[in-house]
Amino acid sequence: MKANFISLLSLVLVFYCHAFTEGQDPVVRAFEEKTLQARPLPLSRVRLMGGPLKRAQDLTAEYLLQLEPDRMLAGYRIRAGLEPKAEGYGGWDAVDSRQLTGHIAGHYLSAISLMYAATGNEEFKRRADYIVTEFKEVQDKRGDGYLGAIVNRDGIDGRELFERLSQGEIKSGGFDLNGLWSPWYTLHKTYAGLRDAFRCTGNKTALELEIKFAEWAERILAPLDAGQIQRMLNTEFGGMNEILVDLYADTGDKRWLDLSYKFEHRCFIEPLKRHQDILEGKHGNTQVPKLIGSADRYAYTGSAGDIMAASFFWDQVVQHHSYATGGHGHDEYFGEPGKLSDRVDGRTAETCNVYNMLKLTRRLFALRPDAHYADFQERALFNHILASIDPEDGRTCYMVPVGRGVQHEYQGMFRSFTCCVGSGMESHALHGDGIYYEAGDKLWVNLYAPSTAEWTAEGVNLKVDTDFPEGESVILKMTLQSPKEFTLALRRPYWAGDGFSVKVNGEAVSEDVIDPYRDVPESGRPVAGRGGVEQSGTYVELKRAWKTGDTVELILPKTLRLEPTPDNPQVAAIMWGPLVLAADLGPERERGRGRDVSYEPPTIPVFVAAEQSVNQWVKSVPNEPGHFRITEVGRDSLGADLEIEVNLVPFYRLHRRAYAVYFDLFSKPEWE
């Protein structure tokens, strides 16, 4: 049976590369049809055509082609007793010390596979095929299915330490398991790379290697009882549950679905199922992948516990732990829910966390299509992910702080190879994922970006022209094989102000279609935003017979507003539509991590404006879209009673500068 599945290259529904096909196992298919209410158009059917998302994709593509596969494969070959073909990279991927050695090859294989789907550039497929071939040589030499490069401080190979684990020797906690740094987390990147190579490039060998690698894991875990398994899971293990669920989807072999439950961290997951927020004090990026796995598994089991845990976790993180940018965490850890005002500095908002929250967001939308998931995707994508990549040279960031007088934490792209360098490779290859979703005769447009989409199930090609996010005009143009009736669901963002409009072929769409809640009191409208108090976006659903040449035009007016922290209304970010506005405080200083990046420049502004509407003191600069200026209410935070001028721009555009995202607000009596 396994061989039959391997022979089918496009046999599964997945979340970014392939579409549903008839070759899928009927049991898998039945659960998908029952649980998945929307499917993202595959990356291979979406093309970015311009704008900041395309710029980030292009810069990342250039970077990926500068990296040398043989260097990131050196550790694998050395541990297998093979001669390396090049000197290994350093940093967190160094081959001769206790690092996450091998994680970059996994991230890279995922990234180039995704980039092949997103661009069609054959060089990415060629490189993916090469790495899979090299992995096969390593796995064959090992002989037992293991495919890793990690060692401990004493140079003992990770495979030997896993054998000790299998015998019941378990010393775990935080990031250490039997002397290895987050070993399952590191191996997960290799598993994921093989999955993505199979799904996005059609490489059958990648699936064969992944199955053998999973068989090795199954053997390692088989002797351990439930208590030992749970003790092992006290160490970060990445998305191992997710990868095994995906392997079940790719093979139809239920043993992998069963094995995914071995990575169910019960002391964390069970309280979430009971709607208990137990996030405080926990490492953010250790937790998010656990819930990606839960959401993934729900698609194939319909288990209420999985969706309850995943959706409650998402709600809590977004509503009670996230900053205006969509990032979360201080020094990588969750804090007290709803308490953020004293946690805005240079040690906030790790990029890996946001990358994984976006993965979870896209999965949850597919399971339960709702505009509040798309609202968050837009927020996190345009305010954190785009802010995490230098638009000039493509460097990515570990932290993207939200404090006052802080700066970006750019990474050494050819020497540090941190977790956020790895996830950044994948993140900017995924910008076409989640823009469009389909189900039956319905197509959702969740994000507005210059792009084209092939909706092959209905024979529809869609082209989107827009100057978003700075502009407010969106034009969609249709090309159809033949006239067709279907529903086009256009997201109406929660931030779109008065003047929002939709026209079809130049004719205005009626108000009852544009605003289905127009007659509903504000207290009765959907609420799902930050703090659990913001209104959620909605959809404008246009059901009609469409034909080639039809156009839809949207106007998305942006207004200014303050977004205060949930625990202190006088600590706030300034928003312009979906965009965070940051204060430009001058050139950046020396780079570093943590406290090194949180320096105090000559002037950190506060605003004596707590009693005024933001529109009274934040003024747009003529002929400079997105540029705003504050004059009369600005003061030096050190207490000097002199008016200072503050320039604001969209945060994602501000690089190599010191900045402030959150500001202290005072009334005149408080300041005096």
C-alpha positions in Angstrom: 0.0 0.0 0.0 2.9 2.4 0.9 4.4 2.0 -2.6 1.1 3.0 -4.2 1.1 6.2 -2.2 4.7 7.0 -3.0 4.0 6.7 -6.7 1.4 9.5 -6.6 3.1 12.8 -6.7 0.1 15.0 -6.0 -1.9 12.8 -3.9 -2.8 15.1 -1.0 -4.3 18.3 0.0 -1.6 20.4 1.7 -1.5 23.9 3.0 0.8 25.5 0.4 2.1 23.5 -2.5 -0.4 21.0 -4.1 -4.1 20.9 -4.7 -6.5 18.1 -3.8 -6.4 15.2 -6.3 -8.4 12.0 -6.8 -5.4 9.9 -5.8 -5.7 10.6 -2.1 -6.6 7.8 0.4 -10.4 7.8 0.8 -10.2 7.9 4.6 -7.9 10.9 4.6 -10.0 12.6 1.9 -13.2 12.0 3.9 -11.9 13.7 7.0 -10.6 16.6 4.9 -13.9 17.1 3.2 -15.6 17.1 6.6 -13.2 19.4 8.5 -11.6 21.7 5.9 -13.9 24.5 5.0 -11.5 26.4 2.8 -8.3 25.6 1.0 -5.5 28.0 0.1 -4.7 28.3 -3.5 -1.4 26.4 -4.0 1.8 28.6 -4.1 2.3 27.3 -7.6 -0.9 29.0 -8.7 -0.2 32.4 -7.1 2.4 34.9 -8.4 3.3 38.1 -6.6 3.6 41.0 -9.1 5.0 43.9 -7.1 4.9 45.7 -3.8 6.8 45.1 -0.6 5.9 41.4 -0.4 7.4 40.7 -3.8 10.5 42.7 -2.9 11.0 40.6 0.2 10.5 37.4 -1.8 13.0 38.6 -4.4 15.7 39.5 -1.8 15.3 36.1 -0.2 15.5 34.3 -3.5 18.8 36.0 -4.2 20.1 35.1 -0.8 19.1 31.5 -1.1 21.0 31.2 -4.4 24.1 32.6 -2.7 24.2 29.9 0.0 26.3 26.7 -0.7 24.4 23.5 -0.1 27.7 21.5 0.4 28.6 23.7 3.3 25.4 23.1 5.2 25.6 19.4 4.5 29.1 19.1 5.9 27.9 18.1 9.4 25.7 15.3 8.0 28.5 13.8 6.0 31.0 14.0 8.9 28.7 12.3 11.4 28.0 9.5 8.8 31.7 8.9 8.3 31.7 10.5 4.8 34.2 13.1 3.5 32.6 16.6 3.6 32.6 18.3 0.2 33.1 21.8 1.7 33.8 23.5 5.0 30.7 23.8 7.1 29.1 27.0 8.1 29.4 28.4 11.6 27.2 30.0 14.2 24.3 27.9 15.3 25.0 25.4 12.5 28.7 24.8 13.4 29.7 21.2 12.9 32.2 20.8 15.7 30.2 21.9 18.8 26.9 21.5 20.7 24.8 23.6 18.3 21.6 23.1 16.2 23.8 21.6 13.6 21.8 20.5 10.6 18.9 22.8 11.2 19.9 25.2 8.4 20.0 22.4 5.8 16.4 21.5 6.7 15.3 25.1 6.7 17.1 25.6 3.4 15.5 22.5 1.7 12.1 23.8 2.8 12.8 27.3 1.6 14.1 26.4 -1.9 11.2 23.9 -2.3 8.7 26.6 -1.4 10.5 29.2 -3.5 10.3 26.8 -6.5 6.5 26.6 -6.0 6.3 30.4 -5.6 8.4 31.4 -8.6 8.8 28.4 -10.9 12.6 29.0 -11.0 14.1 25.6 -11.9 17.4 26.4 -10.1 15.5 25.9 -6.8 14.3 22.5 -7.8 17.8 21.5 -9.0 19.2 22.4 -5.6 16.4 20.6 -3.8 17.0 17.5 -5.8 20.8 17.7 -5.1 20.2 18.0 -1.3 17.8 15.0 -1.3 20.4 13.0 -3.2 23.0 13.9 -0.6 20.7 13.1 2.2 20.1 9.7 0.7 23.8 8.9 0.6 24.0 10.0 4.3 21.0 7.9 5.3 22.2 4.9 3.4 25.6 5.1 5.1 24.0 5.3 8.5 21.9 2.3 7.8 19.1 2.7 10.3 17.1 5.6 8.9 18.6 8.3 11.1 19.4 11.6 9.3 21.0 14.1 11.6 24.2 16.1 12.3 24.0 17.0 15.9 26.6 16.2 18.6 27.0 17.1 22.3 29.8 19.1 23.9 32.0 16.0 24.1 31.6 15.3 20.4 29.3 12.3 20.9 27.0 11.8 17.9 23.4 12.6 18.4 22.3 9.1 17.2 24.1 7.5 20.1 22.4 9.8 22.6 19.0 9.0 21.1 19.8 5.3 21.7 20.4 6.1 25.3 17.1 7.9 25.3 15.4 4.8 24.0 16.9 2.8 26.9 15.2 5.2 29.4 18.0 7.6 30.0 16.2 10.9 30.0 17.6 14.2 31.3 15.4 16.9 29.9 14.4 20.5 30.5 14.1 23.7 28.6 16.5 23.3 25.7 18.6 20.4 26.8 17.9 16.7 26.3 20.7 14.3 27.3 23.3 16.9 26.6 21.9 17.9 23.2 20.5 21.3 22.4 16.8 20.8 21.4 17.5 17.7 19.3 14.0 16.9 18.2 13.6 20.6 17.2 16.7 20.3 15.0 15.6 17.0 13.5 12.2 18.4 12.8 13.8 20.9 10.3 15.2 17.9 8.3 11.8 16.1 8.4 10.1 19.3 7.2 12.6 19.9 4.4 12.0 16.4 3.1 8.2 16.9 3.3 8.4 20.2 1.4 10.7 18.7 -1.2 8.2 16.0 -1.9 5.1 18.2 -1.8 6.5 21.2 -3.7 8.9 19.7 -6.2 7.5 16.2 -6.5 10.7 14.5 -5.4 9.6 10.9 -4.5 13.0 10.1 -2.9 12.4 12.8 -0.3 9.2 11.0 0.8 11.1 7.6 0.9 13.8 9.2 3.1 11.2 10.8 5.4 9.5 7.5 5.9 12.7 5.8 6.9 13.6 8.6 9.2 10.1 8.3 10.8 10.6 4.6 11.2 13.8 5.3 13.1 11.9 7.7 15.4 9.2 5.1 15.9 11.8 2.6 17.0 13.5 5.0 19.4 10.3 5.9 21.1 8.7 2.4 21.2 10.3 1.2 24.5 9.3 4.4 26.4 6.3 4.5 28.6 3.9 7.5 28.8 5.7 9.1 31.8 9.1 8.9 30.1 7.6 10.4 26.9 6.2 13.3 28.8 9.5 13.9 30.6 11.2 13.9 27.2 8.8 16.5 25.9 9.9 19.0 28.6 12.6 19.9 26.0 11.7 21.9 23.0 10.8 19.6 20.1 9.6 21.8 17.3 6.8 20.6 15.2 7.3 16.9 15.4 3.6 16.2 15.9 2.9 18.3 12.7 5.4 16.5 10.6 4.0 13.1 11.5 0.5 14.2 10.8 1.6 15.4 7.4 3.4 12.1 6.8 0.1 10.4 7.4 -1.6 12.7 4.9 1.2 11.9 2.4 1.1 8.1 2.8 -2.3 7.1 4.2 -0.4 5.1 6.8 -2.1 5.5 10.1 1.0 4.5 12.1 2.3 8.1 11.5 -0.9 9.6 12.8 -0.7 7.4 15.9 3.0 8.3 16.3 2.1 12.0 16.3 0.4 11.5 19.7 3.8 10.6 21.2 4.6 14.4 20.8 1.4 15.5 22.6 2.8 17.6 25.5 -0.1 17.0 27.9 0.8 19.3 30.7 0.7 22.2 28.2 -2.1 21.0 25.9 -4.6 19.8 28.4 -5.1 23.2 30.1 -5.6 24.8 26.7 -8.4 22.4 26.0 -10.0 23.6 29.2 -9.6 27.2 28.1 -6.9 28.0 30.7 -4.2 30.5 29.8 -1.1 28.9 31.2 1.3 30.7 28.8 3.1 33.0 31.4 6.7 32.1 31.8 6.8 29.8 28.8 9.1 30.0 25.8 7.1 31.3 22.9 8.6 29.5 20.0 8.6 26.2 21.9 4.9 26.3 22.3 3.5 27.6 18.9 4.5 24.6 16.8 2.7 22.3 19.3 -0.6 23.9 18.3 0.2 23.9 14.6 0.4 20.2 15.0 -2.9 20.1 16.9 -4.6 22.1 14.1 -3.0 20.0 11.5 -4.2 16.8 13.1 -7.8 18.0 13.5 -8.1 18.1 9.7 -7.6 14.3 9.6 -9.4 13.2 12.8 -12.0 15.8 13.7 -10.8 15.6 17.3 -12.6 18.3 19.3 -9.6 18.5 21.7 -7.2 19.4 19.0 -9.2 22.3 17.6 -10.2 23.5 21.1 -6.5 23.7 22.1 -5.3 25.3 18.9 -8.1 27.9 18.6 -8.0 28.9 22.3 -4.2 29.2 22.2 -4.5 31.4 19.1 -7.2 33.6 20.7 -5.1 34.1 23.8 -1.9 34.9 22.0 -3.5 37.4 19.6 -5.9 39.0 22.0 -3.9 39.1 25.3 -0.2 38.6 24.5 0.5 40.4 21.2 1.8 43.9 20.4 0.4 46.1 17.7 2.8 44.6 15.2 1.5 41.1 15.7 4.6 40.0 17.6 4.7 38.7 21.1 7.1 37.8 23.9 9.7 39.4 26.0 13.2 37.8 25.9 11.3 35.1 23.9 8.9 34.3 26.8 5.2 34.9 27.3 4.3 37.2 30.2 1.1 37.8 32.2 -1.9 37.9 29.9 -3.1 41.4 29.1 -0.1 43.1 30.7 2.2 44.6 28.1 2.8 48.2 29.0 5.9 47.4 31.0 7.2 44.9 28.4 7.9 47.3 25.5 11.7 47.6 25.0 14.5 46.2 22.9 14.0 42.6 23.9 10.6 42.0 22.4 9.0 40.1 19.5 11.1 37.2 18.2 10.5 36.7 14.5 10.3 32.8 14.7 7.3 33.2 16.9 5.5 35.4 14.3 6.4 33.0 11.5 4.9 30.1 13.4 1.8 32.1 14.4 1.2 32.9 10.8 1.4 29.2 10.0 -1.2 28.5 12.7 -3.3 31.3 11.5 -3.5 30.0 7.9 -4.4 26.5 9.2 -7.1 27.8 11.4 -8.7 29.9 8.6 -8.8 26.7 6.5 -10.6 25.0 9.3 -12.9 27.8 10.2 -12.9 30.6 7.7 -13.3 33.9 9.6 -12.1 37.4 8.8 -10.4 37.8 12.2 -7.7 35.3 11.1 -7.1 37.2 8.0 -7.0 40.5 10.0 -4.2 39.0 12.1 -2.3 37.7 9.1 -2.3 41.1 7.5 -1.2 42.7 10.8 1.7 40.4 11.5 2.7 40.2 7.8 2.9 43.9 7.1 4.1 45.1 10.5 6.4 42.4 11.8 7.5 40.0 8.9 8.1 42.8 6.4 9.8 44.9 9.2 12.1 41.9 9.8 13.9 42.1 6.5 16.1 44.9 5.3 14.7 46.0 2.0 18.2 46.9 0.7 20.3 43.8 1.4 17.8 41.2 2.6 19.2 40.7 6.1 16.6 39.3 8.5 16.1 40.0 12.2 16.0 37.9 15.3 14.1 40.4 17.4 11.9 43.2 15.9 11.5 45.3 19.1 8.5 47.4 19.8 10.1 49.7 22.4 11.2 53.3 22.6 14.7 54.2 21.2 15.3 50.7 19.9 16.6 49.2 16.6 16.3 46.1 14.5 18.3 43.1 15.5 19.8 42.2 12.1 21.5 38.9 11.7 24.8 37.9 10.1 23.3 36.0 7.2 26.4 34.0 6.3 27.8 33.4 9.8 25.2 33.4 12.6 22.6 31.0 11.2 20.2 31.5 14.1 16.7 30.0 14.3 15.4 33.3 12.8 17.7 33.2 9.9 16.4 29.7 9.2 12.7 30.6 9.5 13.3 33.8 7.6 14.4 31.7 4.6 11.0 30.0 4.6 8.9 33.0 5.6 9.5 35.2 2.6 9.0 32.3 0.3 5.4 32.0 1.7 4.1 35.4 0.9 1.7 34.0 -1.7 0.3 31.6 0.8 -3.1 32.5 2.3 -3.9 35.4 -0.1 -6.6 33.3 -1.7 -8.7 30.4 -0.5 -11.2 28.2 -2.3 -14.1 26.0 -1.4 -16.6 24.7 -3.9 -17.8 27.7 -5.9 -16.4 30.3 -3.5 -13.1 32.2 -3.7 -11.9 34.3 -0.7 -9.5 37.2 -1.2 -7.9 37.7 2.2 -5.0 40.0 1.5 -4.6 42.8 -1.0 -1.3 42.5 -2.8 -0.3 42.9 -6.5 -0.7 39.3 -7.7 -2.2 36.8 -10.1 -4.1 33.7 -9.2 -5.2 30.6 -11.1 -8.3 29.1 -9.7 -8.1 26.0 -11.7 -11.2 24.2 -10.2 -13.4 26.9 -11.7 -11.3 27.9 -14.7 -10.8 31.4 -13.4 -7.7 33.6 -13.6 -7.6 36.7 -11.3 -5.3 39.6 -11.5 -5.0 42.1 -8.6 -3.6 45.6 -9.1 -3.1 47.7 -6.0 -0.9 50.3 -4.4 -1.7 48.8 -1.0 -0.5 49.2 1.7 0.2 52.9 1.3 -2.6 53.4 -1.2 -6.2 52.6 -0.9 -7.3 51.4 -4.4 -7.6 47.7 -5.4 -8.7 46.5 -8.9 -9.5 42.8 -9.6 -9.7 41.7 -13.2 -11.3 38.4 -14.3 -10.4 36.0 -17.1 -12.5 32.9 -17.5 -12.6 29.9 -19.8 -16.3 30.4 -20.0 -18.9 32.5 -18.1 -19.4 31.0 -14.6 -21.4 31.7 -11.5 -19.5 31.7 -8.3 -19.1 33.8 -5.1 -16.2 36.2 -4.7 -15.7 36.9 -1.0 -13.7 40.1 -0.5 -12.4 40.9 2.9 -13.6 44.1 4.3 -10.8 44.9 6.9 -11.9 46.0 10.4 -9.8 49.2 9.9 -11.4 50.3 6.6 -13.2 53.6 7.5 -15.9 55.7 6.0 -15.7 55.7 2.3 -15.2 52.0 1.9 -16.8 51.0 -1.4 -17.0 48.2 -3.9 -17.9 48.5 -7.6 -18.5 45.8 -10.1 -17.9 46.9 -13.7 -18.2 50.5 -12.5 -21.5 50.0 -10.7 -21.6 50.5 -6.9 -22.5 47.4 -4.8 -25.4 48.1 -2.4 -24.8 49.0 1.2 -26.6 45.9 2.5 -24.0 43.7 0.7 -21.0 45.8 1.7 -22.0 46.0 5.4 -24.1 43.0 6.6 -23.9 44.4 10.1 -25.1 47.9 9.3 -28.3 47.6 11.3 -26.6 45.7 14.2 -25.7 47.7 17.3 -21.9 47.9 17.8 -22.2 45.6 20.8 -23.6 42.9 18.6 -20.9 43.0 15.9 -18.1 40.4 15.7 -15.3 41.0 18.1 -12.0 39.2 17.9 -9.2 41.7 17.8 -6.4 42.6 20.2 -7.6 42.8 23.8 -10.8 41.1 22.7 -12.4 44.4 22.1 -11.7 45.4 18.5 -14.3 44.7 15.8 -13.4 41.9 13.4 -13.3 42.3 9.7 -16.1 40.9 7.5 -16.6 39.7 3.9 -18.3 41.3 1.0 -19.8 38.3 -0.9 -20.5 38.9 -4.5 -22.4 36.0 -6.1 -23.1 36.4 -9.7 -22.4 35.1 -13.2 -18.8 36.2 -14.0 -17.2 36.6 -17.4 -13.9 37.6 -18.9 -13.3 41.3 -18.6 -15.3 41.8 -15.4 -13.6 44.1 -12.9 -14.1 44.7 -9.2 -12.8 47.9 -7.6 -12.4 48.4 -3.9 -11.6 51.6 -2.0 -10.0 50.9 1.4 -9.8 54.2 3.3 -7.2 54.3 6.1 -7.7 56.3 9.2 -5.5 57.2 12.2 -6.2 55.6 15.6 -4.4 54.8 18.8 -3.9 51.2 19.9 -3.2 51.3 23.6 -1.8 48.4 25.6 -4.5 46.4 27.3 -3.3 47.3 30.8 -2.5 51.0 30.3 -4.4 53.3 27.9 -1.6 55.9 28.1 1.0 53.6 26.5 -0.1 53.3 22.9 1.0 52.6 19.3 -0.2 54.8 16.5 -1.9 53.0 13.6 -2.8 54.1 10.1 -5.2 51.6 8.8 -3.4 48.2 9.2 0.0 49.8 9.5 1.9 50.6 12.7 3.6 54.0 12.4 7.0 54.3 14.0 8.9 57.4 15.0 12.2 57.9 13.2 14.7 58.7 15.9 17.9 58.9 13.8 20.6 56.6 12.6 21.1 53.2 14.3 24.0 52.5 16.7 26.1 49.4 17.2 24.2 46.2 16.6 23.7 43.4 19.1 21.3 41.3 20.9 19.0 42.1 23.9 20.1 45.0 26.0 22.8 46.0 23.5 20.0 47.2 21.1 17.9 49.0 23.7 19.9 52.2 23.9 18.6 55.7 24.6 19.1 58.1 21.8 19.2 61.9 22.5 15.5 62.3 22.4 12.7 59.8 23.1 9.4 61.5 22.5 6.3 61.5 24.7 3.1 63.2 23.7 1.0 65.6 25.8 -2.1 64.6 24.0 -4.1 62.1 26.2 -7.2 64.3 26.0 -7.2 64.8 22.3 -8.2 62.8 19.3 -5.2 61.4 17.4 -6.3 63.2 14.3 -5.8 66.5 16.0 -2.0 66.1 16.6 -0.8 63.6 14.0 -0.8 65.3 10.6 0.0 63.8 7.2 2.9 65.3 5.2 1.7 66.5 1.8 2.7 64.5 -1.2 4.4 61.8 0.9 2.0 58.9 1.4 2.5 57.3 4.8 4.6 60.1 6.2 3.2 61.9 9.2 4.5 64.6 11.5 3.8 65.5 15.1 4.7 69.0 16.3 2.9 70.8 19.1 2.3 67.9 21.5 5.8 66.3 21.4 8.0 66.5 24.4 11.4 65.1 25.5 10.8 62.1 27.7 13.6 63.4 30.1 11.2 66.1 31.1 12.3 69.2 29.2 9.2 71.3 28.4 10.2 72.1 24.9 8.2 71.2 21.9 9.9 68.6 19.6 9.0 67.5 16.1 8.5 63.8 15.5 8.4 62.1 12.1 6.3 59.0 11.7 6.5 56.4 8.8 5.1 52.9 8.4 7.2 50.7 10.6 8.0 48.1 7.9 9.7 50.9 5.8 11.9 52.1 8.6 15.3 50.3 8.6 18.8 51.1 9.9 17.3 53.7 12.1 16.6 54.0 15.8 12.8 54.1 16.4 9.9 54.0 18.7 6.7 51.9 18.2 5.0 52.6 21.6 4.6 56.0 23.1 3.7 57.4 26.5 0.7 59.8 26.5 0.1 62.5 29.1 -2.6 64.9 29.8 -1.5 68.5 30.3 -2.0 68.4 34.1 -0.1 65.1 34.3 2.8 66.5 32.4 2.9 69.8 34.3 
